[in-house]
């Protein structure tokens, strides 16, 4: 017996119940109603249980992605702070790295938003097409993991670019100091 038939049976029990005199209430066989409710629990659609599971999984994966993104951004900020000093060239490199990190944050937010929109669409579709549930749920989880992986890769690449730029500026500064030192030696030797 399916859920709809059980609901109709419950309605029939209520409709055929004996009325209490001088009231709008009726008397229902409690055991009969409990039996129908028990049958309803046994016939609760598996698709709804699976859809609830998908929603919980989606929320868990999105929360993990948010925590991972926060951790990556915090680590990136700490590394940028450690590499900064007071020379003008490094200040320019710091500004550039902050700009790159801000762009990475915006990209991460956009990717997260797209993942949430995709998850919502997938969740609605799962309820309508329960026969494709398992495959769709696996694809959905894989999509979220790929999005999180892309966000981590993007943040890593951004950090690498910022580090390369700062390192390049440092090397240029070292070269300039070497040239200045050589020039001073030449001038001092010509004084003698």
Residue frames as a rotation matrix with the C-alpha (Angstrom) as fourth column:
UNK 1
0.587 0.810 0.000 0.00
0.810 -0.587 0.000 0.00
0.000 0.000 -1.000 0.00
UNK 2
-0.313 -0.748 0.585 1.46
0.702 -0.597 -0.388 3.40
0.640 0.289 0.712 -0.92
UNK 3
-0.876 -0.140 -0.462 1.49
0.445 -0.602 -0.663 6.58
-0.185 -0.786 0.590 1.14
UNK 4
-0.784 0.621 0.005 -1.42
-0.541 -0.687 0.484 8.16
0.304 0.377 0.875 -0.76
UNK 5
-0.109 0.759 -0.642 -3.65
0.028 0.647 0.762 5.15
0.994 0.065 -0.092 -0.05
UNK 6
-0.407 -0.112 -0.906 -2.76
0.859 0.288 -0.422 5.33
0.309 -0.951 -0.021 3.64
UNK 7
-0.987 0.086 -0.134 -3.66
-0.041 -0.952 -0.303 9.03
-0.154 -0.294 0.943 3.75
UNK 8
-0.454 0.871 -0.188 -7.00
-0.565 -0.119 0.816 8.23
0.688 0.477 0.547 2.10
UNK 9
-0.122 0.375 -0.919 -7.59
0.513 0.816 0.265 5.47
0.850 -0.440 -0.292 4.66
UNK 10
-0.758 -0.221 -0.613 -6.89
0.648 -0.364 -0.669 7.93
-0.075 -0.905 0.419 7.49
UNK 11
-0.872 0.489 -0.008 -9.33
-0.477 -0.846 0.239 10.42
0.110 0.212 0.971 5.96
UNK 12
-0.217 0.816 -0.536 -11.95
-0.202 0.500 0.842 7.69
0.955 0.290 0.056 5.73
UNK 13
-0.396 0.011 -0.918 -11.47
0.805 0.486 -0.341 6.83
0.442 -0.874 -0.201 9.44
UNK 14
-0.934 0.022 -0.358 -12.03
0.177 -0.839 -0.515 10.48
-0.312 -0.544 0.779 10.37
UNK 15
-0.696 0.697 -0.172 -15.04
-0.602 -0.436 0.669 10.83
0.391 0.569 0.723 8.04
UNK 16
-0.047 0.713 -0.699 -16.74
-0.050 0.698 0.715 7.69
0.998 0.069 0.003 9.35
UNK 17
-0.883 -0.349 -0.314 -16.04
0.282 0.140 -0.949 8.43
0.375 -0.926 -0.025 13.05
UNK 18
0.078 0.938 -0.337 -19.00
0.904 0.076 0.422 8.61
0.421 -0.337 -0.842 15.41
UNK 19
-0.258 -0.116 0.959 -19.91
-0.013 -0.992 -0.123 12.14
0.966 -0.044 0.254 16.46
UNK 20
-0.811 0.000 -0.586 -20.00
0.584 0.065 -0.809 13.19
0.038 -0.998 -0.053 20.12
UNK 21
0.167 0.971 0.171 -23.52
0.919 -0.216 0.329 14.45
0.357 0.103 -0.929 20.90
UNK 22
0.917 0.353 -0.188 -23.91
0.394 -0.879 0.268 18.23
-0.070 -0.320 -0.945 21.27
UNK 23
0.278 -0.876 -0.394 -20.38
-0.163 -0.448 0.879 18.90
-0.947 -0.180 -0.268 20.00
UNK 24
0.730 -0.099 -0.676 -18.39
-0.684 -0.105 -0.722 19.16
0.000 0.990 -0.144 16.78
UNK 25
-0.344 -0.900 0.269 -16.00
-0.903 0.396 0.169 16.48
-0.259 -0.184 -0.948 18.05
UNK 26
0.583 0.490 -0.648 -15.92
-0.650 0.760 -0.010 12.84
0.488 0.427 0.761 17.07
UNK 27
0.430 -0.408 0.805 -14.71
-0.579 0.560 0.593 9.54
-0.692 -0.721 0.005 18.55
UNK 28
0.427 -0.412 -0.804 -11.99
-0.763 0.313 -0.566 7.68
0.485 0.855 -0.181 16.68
UNK 29
0.983 -0.173 -0.064 -10.61
0.184 0.896 0.405 4.21
-0.012 -0.410 0.912 17.31
UNK 30
0.620 -0.783 -0.049 -7.18
-0.680 -0.567 0.465 5.11
-0.392 -0.255 -0.884 18.59
UNK 31
-0.010 -0.633 0.774 -5.60
-0.032 0.774 0.632 1.73
-0.999 -0.018 -0.028 17.73
UNK 32
0.538 0.290 0.792 -6.90
0.742 0.284 -0.608 1.90
-0.401 0.914 -0.062 14.17
UNK 33
0.979 -0.202 0.026 -5.39
-0.174 -0.896 -0.409 5.36
0.105 0.396 -0.912 13.68
UNK 34
0.338 -0.912 0.231 -2.07
-0.666 -0.058 0.743 4.28
-0.665 -0.405 -0.628 15.21
UNK 35
0.167 -0.232 0.958 -1.96
0.435 0.890 0.139 1.29
-0.885 0.393 0.250 12.85
UNK 36
0.822 0.173 0.543 -2.40
0.570 -0.294 -0.768 3.58
0.027 0.940 -0.340 9.84
UNK 37
0.827 -0.562 0.019 0.26
-0.560 -0.819 0.124 5.99
-0.054 -0.113 -0.992 11.14
UNK 38
0.177 -0.774 0.608 2.67
-0.288 0.550 0.784 3.07
-0.941 -0.314 -0.126 11.64
UNK 39
0.379 0.035 0.925 2.01
0.759 0.560 -0.332 1.94
-0.530 0.827 0.186 8.06
UNK 40
0.983 -0.017 0.184 2.68
0.091 -0.824 -0.560 5.51
0.161 0.567 -0.808 6.87
UNK 41
0.517 -0.848 0.118 6.03
-0.681 -0.324 0.657 5.49
-0.518 -0.420 -0.745 8.66
UNK 42
0.057 -0.482 0.874 6.93
0.198 0.864 0.463 2.19
-0.979 0.146 0.144 7.02
UNK 43
0.328 0.167 0.930 6.00
0.921 0.163 -0.355 3.56
-0.210 0.972 -0.100 3.59
UNK 44
0.619 -0.187 -0.763 7.73
-0.036 -0.977 0.210 6.92
-0.785 -0.102 -0.611 4.02
UNK 45
0.984 -0.171 0.046 9.30
0.064 0.100 -0.993 7.62
0.165 0.980 0.110 0.57
UNK 46
0.406 -0.912 -0.064 12.98
0.819 0.332 0.468 6.76
-0.405 -0.242 0.882 0.38
UNK 47
0.049 -0.373 0.927 13.47
0.783 -0.562 -0.267 9.72
0.620 0.739 0.265 -1.98
UNK 48
0.741 0.267 0.617 12.55
-0.112 -0.856 0.505 12.19
0.663 -0.443 -0.604 0.79
UNK 49
0.865 -0.497 -0.068 15.00
0.219 0.253 0.942 10.53
-0.451 -0.830 0.328 3.19
UNK 50
0.121 -0.858 0.499 17.68
0.978 0.190 0.089 10.70
-0.171 0.477 0.862 0.50
UNK 51
0.296 0.051 0.954 16.86
0.474 -0.875 -0.100 14.34
0.829 0.482 -0.283 -0.30
UNK 52
0.976 0.039 0.213 17.25
-0.164 -0.503 0.848 15.22
0.140 -0.863 -0.485 3.39
UNK 53
0.552 -0.830 0.079 20.61
0.582 0.451 0.676 13.46
-0.597 -0.327 0.733 3.41
UNK 54
0.086 -0.500 0.862 21.71
0.930 -0.271 -0.250 15.39
0.358 0.823 0.441 0.29
UNK 55
0.666 0.226 0.710 20.80
0.068 -0.967 0.245 18.69
0.743 -0.115 -0.660 1.95
UNK 56
0.937 -0.348 0.029 22.78
-0.043 -0.032 0.999 17.82
-0.347 -0.937 -0.045 5.10
UNK 57
0.281 -0.868 0.409 25.77
0.855 0.420 0.305 16.75
-0.437 0.264 0.860 2.99
UNK 58
0.280 -0.117 0.953 25.56
0.683 -0.673 -0.283 19.95
0.674 0.730 -0.108 0.92
UNK 59
0.890 0.104 0.445 25.54
-0.196 -0.792 0.577 22.09
0.412 -0.601 -0.685 4.06
UNK 60
0.765 -0.641 0.065 28.45
0.226 0.361 0.905 20.13
-0.604 -0.677 0.421 5.55
UNK 61
0.149 -0.737 0.659 30.58
0.982 0.188 -0.012 20.41
-0.115 0.649 0.752 2.39
UNK 62
0.448 0.060 0.892 29.85
0.377 -0.917 -0.128 24.14
0.811 0.394 -0.433 1.99
UNK 63
0.975 -0.089 0.202 30.79
-0.221 -0.446 0.868 24.74
0.012 -0.891 -0.454 5.66
UNK 64
0.497 -0.844 0.202 34.03
0.579 0.496 0.647 22.81
-0.646 -0.205 0.735 5.18
UNK 65
0.137 -0.415 0.899 34.80
0.922 -0.279 -0.269 24.83
0.363 0.866 0.345 2.04
UNK 66
0.756 0.181 0.629 34.16
0.012 -0.965 0.263 28.09
0.655 -0.191 -0.731 3.94
UNK 67
0.896 -0.440 0.063 36.44
-0.065 0.011 0.998 27.02
-0.440 -0.898 -0.019 6.78
UNK 68
0.273 -0.818 0.506 39.15
0.864 0.440 0.246 25.95
-0.424 0.369 0.827 4.34
UNK 69
0.308 -0.102 0.946 38.89
0.657 -0.697 -0.289 29.25
0.689 0.710 -0.147 2.43
UNK 70
0.930 0.053 0.363 39.11
-0.206 -0.743 0.636 31.21
0.303 -0.667 -0.681 5.72
UNK 71
0.694 -0.710 0.117 42.15
0.266 0.404 0.875 29.21
-0.669 -0.577 0.469 6.75
UNK 72
0.161 -0.625 0.764 43.86
0.987 0.098 -0.128 29.79
0.005 0.775 0.632 3.37
UNK 73
0.524 0.095 0.846 43.16
0.300 -0.951 -0.079 33.53
0.797 0.296 -0.527 3.51
UNK 74
0.972 -0.168 0.163 44.42
-0.213 -0.347 0.913 33.76
-0.097 -0.923 -0.373 7.11
UNK 75
0.446 -0.850 0.281 47.61
0.627 0.521 0.580 31.86
-0.639 -0.082 0.765 6.21
UNK 76
0.188 -0.334 0.924 48.13
0.890 -0.340 -0.305 34.09
0.416 0.879 0.233 3.17
UNK 77
0.793 0.157 0.588 47.69
-0.030 -0.955 0.295 37.23
0.608 -0.251 -0.753 5.27
UNK 78
0.863 -0.501 0.057 50.20
-0.019 0.081 0.997 35.97
-0.504 -0.861 0.061 7.86
UNK 79
0.234 -0.809 0.539 52.77
0.887 0.404 0.223 35.14
-0.398 0.426 0.812 5.17
UNK 80
0.377 -0.056 0.925 52.38
0.603 -0.743 -0.291 38.55
0.703 0.667 -0.246 3.54
UNK 81
0.953 0.010 0.301 52.86
-0.209 -0.700 0.683 40.27
0.217 -0.714 -0.665 6.92
UNK 82
0.658 -0.742 0.126 56.05
0.325 0.431 0.841 38.24
-0.679 -0.513 0.525 7.58
UNK 83
0.109 -0.649 0.753 57.57
0.988 0.157 -0.008 39.23
-0.113 0.745 0.658 4.22
UNK 84
0.723 0.283 0.630 56.90
0.449 -0.886 -0.117 42.97
0.525 0.368 -0.768 4.52
UNK 85
-0.160 -0.678 -0.718 59.57
0.935 -0.337 0.110 45.54
-0.316 -0.654 0.687 5.49
UNK 86
0.385 0.438 -0.813 59.77
0.416 -0.868 -0.271 49.32
-0.824 -0.234 -0.516 5.29
UNK 87
-0.742 -0.657 -0.132 61.56
0.195 -0.401 0.895 49.92
-0.642 0.638 0.426 1.93
UNK 88
-0.223 0.675 -0.703 59.58
-0.710 -0.607 -0.358 51.64
-0.668 0.419 0.615 -0.80
UNK 89
-0.573 -0.029 -0.819 59.99
-0.717 0.501 0.484 48.80
0.397 0.865 -0.307 -3.28
UNK 90
-0.931 0.222 -0.290 58.61
0.318 0.885 -0.342 46.28
0.181 -0.410 -0.894 -0.76
UNK 91
-0.555 0.771 -0.312 55.71
-0.086 -0.427 -0.900 48.60
-0.827 -0.473 0.304 0.06
UNK 92
-0.245 0.439 -0.865 54.74
-0.958 -0.250 0.144 48.63
-0.152 0.863 0.481 -3.62
UNK 93
-0.727 -0.072 -0.683 55.03
-0.294 0.932 0.214 44.84
0.621 0.356 -0.698 -3.76
UNK 94
-0.896 0.429 -0.117 52.85
0.288 0.359 -0.888 44.60
-0.339 -0.829 -0.446 -0.61
UNK 95
-0.323 0.805 -0.498 50.14
-0.596 -0.582 -0.553 46.76
-0.735 0.118 0.668 -2.20
UNK 96
-0.321 0.148 -0.935 50.21
-0.884 0.309 0.352 44.57
0.341 0.940 0.032 -5.30
UNK 97
-0.894 -0.040 -0.447 49.99
0.060 0.977 -0.206 41.36
0.445 -0.211 -0.871 -3.26
UNK 98
-0.715 0.690 -0.113 47.02
0.054 -0.107 -0.993 42.73
-0.697 -0.716 0.040 -1.27
UNK 99
-0.184 0.628 -0.756 45.29
-0.909 -0.401 -0.112 43.58
-0.374 0.666 0.645 -4.54
UNK 100
-0.536 -0.080 -0.840 45.90
-0.553 0.786 0.278 40.04
0.638 0.613 -0.466 -5.78
UNK 101
-0.963 0.184 -0.197 44.58
0.269 0.653 -0.708 38.57
-0.002 -0.734 -0.679 -2.50
UNK 102
-0.468 0.839 -0.277 41.46
-0.399 -0.480 -0.781 40.75
-0.789 -0.256 0.559 -2.72
UNK 103
-0.165 0.368 -0.915 40.84
-0.973 0.090 0.212 39.47
0.160 0.925 0.343 -6.26
UNK 104
-0.783 -0.162 -0.600 41.34
-0.131 0.987 -0.095 35.91
0.608 0.005 -0.794 -5.02
UNK 105
-0.850 0.525 -0.035 38.82
0.101 0.096 -0.990 36.53
-0.517 -0.845 -0.135 -2.21
UNK 106
-0.197 0.806 -0.558 36.30
-0.799 -0.462 -0.385 37.88
-0.568 0.371 0.735 -4.72
UNK 107
-0.346 0.006 -0.938 36.86
-0.751 0.597 0.281 34.87
0.562 0.802 -0.202 -6.96
UNK 108
-0.964 -0.033 -0.265 36.42
0.124 0.823 -0.555 32.52
0.236 -0.567 -0.789 -3.97
UNK 109
-0.583 0.805 -0.109 33.14
-0.224 -0.288 -0.931 34.25
-0.781 -0.518 0.348 -3.04
UNK 110
-0.082 0.546 -0.834 31.92
-0.986 -0.168 -0.014 34.01
-0.148 0.821 0.552 -6.64
UNK 111
-0.612 -0.206 -0.764 32.88
-0.415 0.905 0.089 30.33
0.673 0.371 -0.639 -6.87
UNK 112
-0.960 0.274 -0.049 31.14
0.174 0.455 -0.873 29.65
-0.217 -0.847 -0.485 -3.53
UNK 113
-0.329 0.882 -0.339 28.02
-0.597 -0.472 -0.649 31.50
-0.732 -0.011 0.681 -4.72
UNK 114
-0.161 0.224 -0.961 27.97
-0.929 0.293 0.224 29.49
0.332 0.929 0.161 -7.95
UNK 115
-0.864 -0.203 -0.460 28.39
-0.071 0.955 -0.289 26.29
0.498 -0.217 -0.840 -5.94
UNK 116
-0.787 0.617 0.009 25.46
-0.004 0.010 -1.000 27.23
-0.617 -0.787 -0.005 -3.69
UNK 117
-0.088 0.762 -0.642 23.25
-0.894 -0.344 -0.286 28.09
-0.439 0.549 0.711 -6.68
UNK 118
-0.374 -0.138 -0.917 24.26
-0.689 0.703 0.175 24.84
0.621 0.698 -0.358 -8.35
UNK 119
-0.992 -0.021 -0.124 23.58
0.070 0.730 -0.680 22.91
0.105 -0.683 -0.723 -5.12
UNK 120
-0.479 0.874 -0.075 20.09
-0.396 -0.292 -0.871 24.43
-0.783 -0.387 0.486 -4.80
UNK 121
0.036 0.473 -0.880 19.23
-0.999 0.029 -0.025 23.58
0.014 0.881 0.473 -8.40
UNK 122
-0.614 -0.350 -0.707 20.58
-0.402 0.910 -0.101 20.07
0.679 0.222 -0.699 -7.92
UNK 123
-0.948 0.284 0.146 18.62
-0.042 0.343 -0.938 19.63
-0.316 -0.895 -0.313 -4.69
UNK 124
-0.130 0.950 -0.285 15.33
-0.714 -0.289 -0.637 20.65
-0.688 0.121 0.716 -6.36
UNK 125
-0.018 0.062 -0.998 16.03
-0.917 0.396 0.041 18.40
0.398 0.916 0.049 -9.33
UNK 126
-0.899 -0.386 -0.205 16.80
-0.269 0.858 -0.437 15.48
0.344 -0.338 -0.876 -6.99
UNK 127
-0.614 0.744 0.263 13.35
-0.255 0.128 -0.958 15.73
-0.747 -0.655 0.111 -5.39
UNK 128
0.256 0.748 -0.612 11.70
-0.850 -0.128 -0.512 15.66
-0.461 0.651 0.603 -8.84
UNK 129
0.469 -0.156 -0.869 13.80
-0.610 0.654 -0.447 12.81
0.638 0.740 0.212 -10.26
UNK 130
0.488 -0.216 0.846 14.29
-0.786 0.314 0.533 10.39
-0.381 -0.924 -0.016 -7.38
UNK 131
0.948 -0.096 0.303 15.30
0.186 0.941 -0.283 7.54
-0.258 0.324 0.910 -9.73
UNK 132
0.491 -0.820 0.292 18.48
0.329 -0.136 -0.935 9.49
0.806 0.555 0.203 -10.61
UNK 133
0.956 0.037 0.292 19.18
-0.226 -0.545 0.807 10.36
0.189 -0.838 -0.513 -6.99
UNK 134
0.714 -0.699 0.040 22.31
0.387 0.442 0.809 8.35
-0.583 -0.562 0.586 -6.26
UNK 135
0.067 -0.702 0.709 24.22
0.994 -0.015 -0.109 9.36
0.087 0.712 0.697 -9.40
UNK 136
0.448 0.176 0.876 23.16
0.296 -0.954 0.041 13.01
0.844 0.241 -0.480 -9.04
UNK 137
0.995 -0.066 0.070 24.20
-0.086 -0.297 0.951 13.12
-0.042 -0.953 -0.301 -5.36
UNK 138
0.400 -0.905 0.145 27.65
0.728 0.410 0.550 11.72
-0.557 -0.114 0.823 -6.20
UNK 139
0.009 -0.358 0.934 28.10
0.871 -0.456 -0.183 14.26
0.491 0.815 0.308 -9.03
UNK 140
0.751 0.358 0.555 26.99
0.081 -0.884 0.460 17.04
0.655 -0.301 -0.693 -6.71
UNK 141
0.878 -0.468 -0.102 29.47
0.133 0.033 0.991 16.11
-0.461 -0.883 0.091 -3.99
UNK 142
0.110 -0.867 0.486 32.24
0.940 0.250 0.233 15.80
-0.324 0.431 0.842 -6.60
UNK 143
0.281 0.077 0.957 31.34
0.622 -0.774 -0.120 19.23
0.731 0.629 -0.265 -8.01
UNK 144
0.962 0.096 0.255 31.59
-0.122 -0.685 0.718 20.83
0.244 -0.722 -0.647 -4.56
UNK 145
0.602 -0.798 0.030 34.90
0.400 0.334 0.854 19.15
-0.691 -0.502 0.520 -3.87
UNK 146
0.027 -0.574 0.818 36.21
0.994 -0.074 -0.085 20.28
0.109 0.815 0.569 -7.27
UNK 147
0.610 0.259 0.749 35.07
0.251 -0.960 0.127 23.84
0.752 0.111 -0.650 -6.49
UNK 148
0.957 -0.287 0.031 36.83
-0.103 -0.237 0.966 23.73
-0.270 -0.928 -0.256 -3.12
UNK 149
0.310 -0.881 0.357 39.94
0.763 0.455 0.459 22.30
-0.567 0.130 0.813 -4.80
UNK 150
0.176 -0.186 0.967 39.88
0.815 -0.524 -0.249 25.09
0.552 0.831 0.059 -7.40
UNK 151
0.890 0.184 0.418 39.53
-0.054 -0.866 0.497 27.70
0.453 -0.464 -0.761 -4.64
UNK 152
0.743 -0.670 0.016 42.54
0.149 0.188 0.971 26.23
-0.653 -0.718 0.240 -2.80
UNK 153
0.102 -0.717 0.690 44.58
0.964 0.242 0.109 26.09
-0.245 0.654 0.716 -6.04
UNK 154
0.478 0.144 0.867 43.65
0.516 -0.845 -0.144 29.68
0.711 0.516 -0.478 -6.87
UNK 155
0.978 -0.115 0.175 44.70
-0.209 -0.589 0.780 30.89
0.014 -0.800 -0.600 -3.41
UNK 156
0.489 -0.845 0.218 47.95
0.472 0.467 0.748 28.90
-0.734 -0.263 0.627 -3.66
UNK 157
0.108 -0.419 0.901 48.71
0.977 -0.124 -0.175 30.35
0.185 0.899 0.396 -7.11
UNK 158
0.759 0.223 0.612 47.96
0.160 -0.974 0.158 33.85
0.631 -0.022 -0.775 -5.82
UNK 159
0.882 -0.471 0.023 50.34
-0.099 -0.137 0.986 33.36
-0.462 -0.871 -0.167 -2.90
UNK 160
0.237 -0.826 0.511 53.02
0.801 0.464 0.378 32.04
-0.550 0.320 0.772 -5.24
UNK 161
0.324 -0.051 0.945 52.62
0.756 -0.586 -0.291 35.06
0.569 0.808 -0.151 -7.57
UNK 162
0.930 0.053 0.365 52.83
-0.152 -0.847 0.510 37.50
0.336 -0.530 -0.779 -4.65
UNK 163
0.686 -0.719 0.110 55.89
0.156 0.293 0.943 35.70
-0.711 -0.630 0.313 -3.26
UNK 164
0.179 -0.622 0.762 57.58
0.970 0.239 -0.032 35.73
-0.162 0.745 0.647 -6.69
UNK 165
0.561 0.090 0.823 56.95
0.409 -0.894 -0.181 39.44
0.720 0.438 -0.538 -7.10
UNK 166
0.950 -0.219 0.221 58.30
-0.305 -0.516 0.801 40.24
-0.062 -0.828 -0.557 -3.64
UNK 167
0.493 -0.803 0.336 61.32
0.458 0.568 0.684 37.98
-0.740 -0.184 0.647 -4.18
UNK 168
0.282 -0.349 0.893 61.99
0.920 -0.164 -0.355 39.66
0.270 0.923 0.275 -7.54
UNK 169
0.792 0.050 0.609 61.89
-0.038 -0.991 0.130 43.08
0.610 -0.126 -0.782 -5.91
UNK 170
0.846 -0.511 0.151 64.26
-0.139 0.061 0.988 41.85
-0.514 -0.857 -0.020 -3.22
UNK 171
0.307 -0.752 0.583 66.71
0.835 0.506 0.214 40.52
-0.456 0.421 0.784 -5.84
UNK 172
0.444 -0.101 0.890 66.58
0.615 -0.688 -0.385 43.85
0.652 0.718 -0.243 -7.70
UNK 173
0.934 -0.086 0.346 67.36
-0.297 -0.727 0.620 45.66
0.198 -0.682 -0.704 -4.44
UNK 174
0.634 -0.735 0.241 70.32
0.238 0.482 0.843 43.35
-0.736 -0.477 0.481 -3.76
UNK 175
0.244 -0.518 0.820 71.66
0.970 0.107 -0.220 43.94
0.026 0.849 0.528 -7.29
UNK 176
0.668 0.069 0.741 71.31
0.207 -0.974 -0.096 47.71
0.715 0.217 -0.665 -6.87
UNK 177
0.915 -0.355 0.190 73.19
-0.295 -0.273 0.916 47.58
-0.273 -0.894 -0.354 -3.53
UNK 178
0.418 -0.789 0.450 75.97
0.669 0.603 0.435 45.52
-0.614 0.120 0.780 -5.16
UNK 179
0.314 -0.259 0.913 76.32
0.815 -0.420 -0.399 48.13
0.487 0.870 0.080 -7.94
UNK 180
0.867 0.028 0.498 76.41
-0.177 -0.916 0.360 50.97
0.466 -0.400 -0.789 -5.42
UNK 181
0.784 -0.596 0.173 79.08
-0.020 0.255 0.967 49.15
-0.620 -0.762 0.188 -3.38
UNK 182
0.271 -0.686 0.675 81.18
0.923 0.383 0.018 48.51
-0.271 0.618 0.738 -6.52
UNK 183
0.505 -0.025 0.863 80.89
0.486 -0.818 -0.308 52.14
0.714 0.575 -0.401 -7.58
UNK 184
0.946 -0.162 0.280 82.02
-0.320 -0.600 0.733 53.32
0.049 -0.783 -0.620 -4.14
UNK 185
0.558 -0.784 0.271 85.03
0.411 0.545 0.731 51.01
-0.721 -0.297 0.626 -4.27
UNK 186
0.240 -0.436 0.867 85.98
0.942 -0.111 -0.317 52.40
0.234 0.893 0.385 -7.68
UNK 187
0.702 0.074 0.709 85.66
0.060 -0.997 0.044 55.97
0.710 0.012 -0.704 -6.39
UNK 188
0.912 -0.359 0.201 87.64
-0.258 -0.120 0.959 55.21
-0.320 -0.926 -0.202 -3.21
UNK 189
0.404 -0.805 0.435 90.40
0.718 0.574 0.394 53.48
-0.566 0.153 0.810 -5.15
UNK 190
0.295 -0.275 0.915 90.72
0.780 -0.484 -0.397 56.43
0.552 0.831 0.072 -7.51
UNK 191
0.953 0.023 0.301 91.18
-0.148 -0.835 0.531 58.79
0.264 -0.550 -0.792 -4.52
UNK 192
0.707 -0.700 0.102 94.33
0.164 0.302 0.939 56.98
-0.688 -0.647 0.328 -3.57
